[in-house]
Amino acid sequence: MSRPWQASSDHLRLSVRLTPNGGRDAIDGVETGSDGESYLKARVSVAPEKGKANKALIALLAKSLGIPKSSLTLLSGETARKKILRIEGEPEDLVVKLTAIAKG
């Protein structure tokens, strides 16, 4: 299975498939789409209006990774289910944490 992130020298790019109105805030592992791309599956309890779901996703990831919310930036997918985020930090540390939370 491929990983839903790509490491650079000072950050990671993370592909996420977000389910708003998901009943709870949670990370549900990794999924490979029909296009062959891998995504981190996440759900948030809020509705996708006025960026609330995106903010909830950033808060969920920041809490799960133990990093500040300011370390995460939404690069693309503001109104789509599939999103690309940039996570600032030491890539090796972030990969270890993402691997752990992706397994649940």
C-alpha positions in Angstrom: 0.0 0.0 0.0 1.3 3.4 -0.8 1.4 6.1 1.8 -0.9 9.2 1.7 2.1 11.6 2.4 5.2 12.8 0.6 8.2 14.0 2.7 10.2 17.1 1.8 13.2 18.6 3.7 11.1 20.6 6.2 7.4 19.5 5.7 5.0 16.8 4.6 2.3 16.9 2.0 -0.7 14.9 3.2 -3.6 13.7 1.1 -6.9 13.4 3.1 -10.4 12.2 2.2 -12.7 14.1 4.6 -16.2 13.1 5.6 -18.1 16.0 7.1 -21.2 15.3 9.3 -19.4 12.1 10.2 -21.0 11.8 13.7 -17.6 12.2 15.5 -14.1 13.5 14.9 -11.8 10.6 14.1 -9.1 9.3 11.8 -10.2 6.0 10.1 -7.0 4.7 8.6 -5.7 4.8 5.0 -7.7 4.1 1.8 -6.6 3.7 -1.8 -9.0 5.4 -4.2 -10.0 4.1 -7.7 -7.3 6.4 -9.1 -4.6 4.5 -7.2 -3.9 7.4 -4.9 -3.8 6.8 -1.1 -5.7 9.0 1.3 -5.8 9.4 5.1 -9.5 8.9 5.9 -10.9 11.4 8.4 -14.3 12.3 9.6 -15.5 15.4 11.5 -18.9 16.0 13.2 -19.5 19.5 11.8 -21.2 20.4 8.6 -19.2 21.5 5.5 -20.3 25.2 5.7 -18.1 28.3 5.8 -14.9 26.3 6.2 -16.0 24.7 9.5 -15.2 21.1 8.4 -11.7 22.2 7.2 -11.0 23.9 10.6 -12.2 20.8 12.4 -10.0 18.6 10.2 -6.9 20.8 11.0 -7.8 20.7 14.7 -8.2 16.9 14.6 -4.9 16.4 12.9 -3.0 18.8 15.1 -4.3 17.1 18.2 -3.6 13.6 16.8 0.0 14.6 15.8 0.7 16.7 19.0 1.6 19.8 17.0 0.1 23.3 16.9 -2.7 24.0 14.4 -0.6 26.7 12.9 1.7 24.0 11.5 -1.0 22.8 9.2 -2.0 24.5 6.0 -4.8 23.5 3.5 -3.1 23.6 0.1 -6.1 22.4 -2.1 -9.5 21.0 -1.8 -11.2 23.7 0.2 -14.7 22.7 -1.0 -13.9 19.1 -2.0 -13.7 15.8 0.0 -10.2 15.2 -1.1 -7.7 17.6 0.3 -4.0 18.3 0.3 -2.4 19.6 3.5 1.1 20.9 4.2 2.4 20.0 7.7 5.4 21.9 8.9 7.9 20.1 11.0 10.6 17.4 11.0 9.4 14.9 8.3 10.8 11.8 10.0 9.0 12.6 13.3 5.8 13.4 11.4 5.9 10.1 9.4 6.3 8.1 12.6 3.3 9.8 14.2 1.2 9.6 11.0 2.0 5.9 10.6 0.8 5.3 14.2 -2.5 7.2 13.8 -3.2 5.8 10.4 -3.2 2.3 11.9 -5.7 3.4 14.5 
